[in-house]
Structure formats: structure tokens, C-alpha cells
Amino acid sequence: MVPMRRLPFLNGIKAFEASARTGSFARAADELNVTPAAISRMVRLLEERMGLALFQRKPNGLALTPAGRAYQTGLTQIFDALANLTARVTALASPSVTVGVGPTFAIRWLIPRLASFYARHPDIDVRITTGGAAAPFAEDWTCGIRLGNGTWPGFATEPLFAADLIPVCAPALATQLKNPADLGKAVLLRVAHAPDDWRRWLKAAGVARMPPKGPQFEFYGQALQAAVDGVGIAMGIRPYIDDDLAAGRLVTPFSLTVPKGERWYLVYNQARLEEAGFTAFRAWITKVAETAASFPQPPADG
């Protein structure tokens, strides 16, 4: 005989967790669409049934007791896990994929290629969410495309393509660059979260003593757009530059490419392998990445 599971007062648990997380009965009431008085009553009833105080009720607000703090930490994790489980089960019936990427990757590589995915899988909804290169992997993502060393604890990873570095600029500027030493007279466009890119390339080119000088941008996409507009020379990173090179908007004044020391990876939870939407997206992006990896990048004459 299966033993009966004894669950606590679930409405009270929801009221308590929301109150503890938001810091007040009023904000919890807004979240749960009830009155603050109802929240207060449900929390009080939960405390009575548990036989301990979860809150210290003070004139200026609520304060968690040690028991309340421990309970809230565990409950928030449980509710997050429940929400994620519900999303995964729902995805089995209604295929969808939520892909976490940086804004530059989304705009310069992934979105321009989504039409080919929809041509093959018109019934699968792809949702793009961005958070920047340093944003942590979110549990509600189906998968992420991340730049790194391939190690994200708790997640599976599959390499997609290398992140090679090579200077790029508008065609008109390339005519002024005959060798790497000429960069000392040029405007070098930098990216704030990737300060080592220029130093790495300049060292490999034999001009390590040349300090990179020029405007600094928050994202690669901003620096690359400035390069397209002729502001200066940007440090290009694969695959951000592929489409601009193919279209002739940017050129490579030098042939030297330098590995960034990281690769692009598809990152996901193993449990997602059971989802039809992710299975299709994984197969598609792996194939597209193979094509991107073999895309020729001829240098500009000079």
C-alpha cells in the first residue's frame, strides 16, 4: 500500500512564500490577486498548523524568523522547479524552444538564419531571450548558445564553432592599412567586456607594444556597426562578422586570425533531450554551425 503523502496547507504556503520573497503582505496580495488581509490570515493559519512563527510582525514591516528564512529558501526552490517542470511538460504537447543568447549573437547570426529553421519546422515556436555574454544560464531556457570553455556545471555542452579573432573595417579604410604597424595611426574600436581581444591579436601580429586606442562599446555588435560606418577598425569575432564579410560591408585588411581561447557551445539540460522542439532545434543549429565553420574568409588585398 502506498503511504499517504501529508502535505501542509498549500494556500498558506503560497501566501507565505510570496510574502517572504516580496517582503510584504501587500505585494504578495498583488502577486496572488487576493487582499492583504487574506494573505495575513493564510500565513497565520499556516503558522498555527506548523506550531511555529515564520514572521516577526513589526510596525515597519515583516522580518523572517530563522525558521521562516529556512522555509522560504526551500520553498522558492521548489516553486521554481515546479514552474520549470510545468514548462517542460507543456513543451511536450506544444513544441517550443526558448534560446538564451547574447544580443549581438541574436542579431548578427541567429535571427538572420531562423527562416531556414521555420521552413523545416513551421510548427515549432522559437523564442529568443538575451542577457549578455556574462548572464548566467537561466533555468527556464530550453538551451543557450554561449561563449566559454565548455564547462557549465549541471549542463550538457556541445561545441558549435570556434571564436576566431581578426580585424575588420570598411573597404575604404582597408586601403590605408598595409601591415599591422599601420594600426598605430588608426582608430581601434574596443569592446568593454572583451579587453584582451586587441592585445591578443596585436601580440600575435608582432606589435604587442602598441596600445589599442579608440572608442569603447558595451557590445560587439555596436563596435562592428561602427566599423561598417567607417568610424574605425573593430576586432571581428566569428561568427558575428560572417554576413558582413560575405556582403562586402566589412573586409579583413590582414590575413592573420587568432583563436580567442574560447569556443561557442550549445548548452542545455539533459532532460530537454526528450522534447521534440529542442531535438529539432539541436539538429538544425548543429548543421548550420558546420556550414559556418567552413565559411571562407579571404583577406582584403593590401
Secondary structure, DSSP 8 states (H G I E B T S, - for coil): ---------HHHHHHHHHHHHHSSHHHHHHHHTS-HHHHHHHHHHHHHHHTS--EEEETTEEEE-HHHHHHHHHHHHHHHHHHHHHHHHHHHHS-EEEEEE-HHHIIIIIHHHHHHHHHH-TT-EEEEEE--TT----TT-SEEEEEESS--TTSEEEEEEEEEEEEEB-HHHHTT-SSGGGGGGS-EEEETT-THHHHHHHHHTT-TTS---S-EESSHHHHHHHHHTTS-EEEEETTTTHHHHHHTSSB-SS---EEEEEEEEEEE-GGGGG-HHHHHHHHHHHHHHHHHHT--------
